[in-house]
Amino acid sequence: MDPVAAKYVGAGLAAIGMGVAAVGVGTIFGNFLSGALRNPRPPTASSAAPSSAPRSPKVLASSRSSSRCCCCS
């Protein structure tokens, strides 16, 4: 095969690969937009964690004192 022809074949294969990658990125971005537009508001603090979830004693103790964070107790 002529080296010039091989160069064109390689360039064509690279272009096809880039096109397939662009289709994949477009699909992922489209799914992201679909999900973001379905639920546009971020969850609030009260709805993010269920109130009936059991809490550990360390979390309960750290929530009583407001001057310390969870990593300083």
N, C-alpha and C positions, 0 to 999 in steps of 0.2 A: 504494500500500500504506500502510496506517495505520502511523504511527511506533511505536505500542505493539506491533503485530504484528511489525514489523521487528526490534524489540528482542528479542522472544521467539525469532524465527528465528535471530538472531545468537547468543543465549545457547544455543540448542539445538545450533547448529553448533560453538560453543566447547566444549560438554560432550562432543560426539562426538569432537572433536579431542583433548581431554584423556583420554578413554577409550582411544583408539588409542595415545596416547603411553604410557599406563599398561600396556597390553598389551605394547608393545615393551620397556619397562623390565623387566617381569616375565619376559619371555622371556630377556633377557640375564642377569638375576639367576639364573634357573633353570638356564641353561647353565653359569654360574659355579659354582653349587652342585653340579651334576652332575660337573663336572671336579674340583672340590676334594674331593668325597667319594670319587671314584674313586682319587685319589692323595693321601691326607691328610698324609703326611710331606713336609717340604721336602727337596730334594736335599742330600746331604752334600757337603763340599768335594771329596772324592775322586771322587765320581760326577758332579759338575757339569762338570768339564773332563776331556776324554780325556787320558790320560797319554801317548799317542803323538803329540800335537800338537806341531809344531815351535815352539820358543821363540826369540825374538829375542835377540841378544847383550845388549841393554840389560836385558831382563827377567832373563836369567841373571846378569848382573853385580849387579843390584839385589837378587836373591834371596840372593846370597852374603853381603852385608853387612846385618846385621839392624838396624843403627842408623839406616839411611836408608830413606825410603820411595821409591816409584817416581817421584815428582815432584821429589825433591831431588837427584838424581844429576847 
